[in-house]
Amino acid sequence: MARIEVIPEESWEGELGELYSQVVDRRYGRVDHVMSVHSLNPQSMAAHQGLYKSAMAGTATLPKVERELIALVVSLENGCHY
């Protein structure tokens, strides 16, 4: 099993601490693993969050609600809660 070192959420400060409110899963009160793996590199976390927001924003050809439905189905198939 792979193990990736992360900085515990309660220790986030500086640039990483500033990102917390953008990446915390408010429903579960924690940062999902897919984001926490970036904790050693806050710039990569910010880039990942920016890419996610851009991908889910919606366009004229694929509205946001359809993107969210696709993400939901993929997450359910993958056994993810997010």
Rosetta blueprint (number, residue, H / E / L):
1 M L
2 A L
3 R L
4 I L
5 E L
6 V L
7 I L
8 P L
9 E H
10 E H
11 S H
12 W L
13 E L
14 G H
15 E H
16 L H
17 G H
18 E H
19 L H
20 Y H
21 S H
22 Q H
23 V H
24 V E
25 D E
26 R L
27 R L
28 Y L
29 G L
30 R E
31 V E
32 D L
33 H H
34 V H
35 M H
36 S H
37 V L
38 H L
39 S L
40 L L
41 N L
42 P H
43 Q H
44 S H
45 M H
46 A H
47 A H
48 H H
49 Q H
50 G H
51 L H
52 Y H
53 K H
54 S H
55 A H
56 M H
57 A L
58 G L
59 T L
60 A L
61 T L
62 L L
63 P L
64 K H
65 V H
66 E H
67 R H
68 E H
69 L H
70 I H
71 A H
72 L H
73 V H
74 V H
75 S H
76 L H
77 E H
78 N H
79 G L
80 C L
81 H L
82 Y L
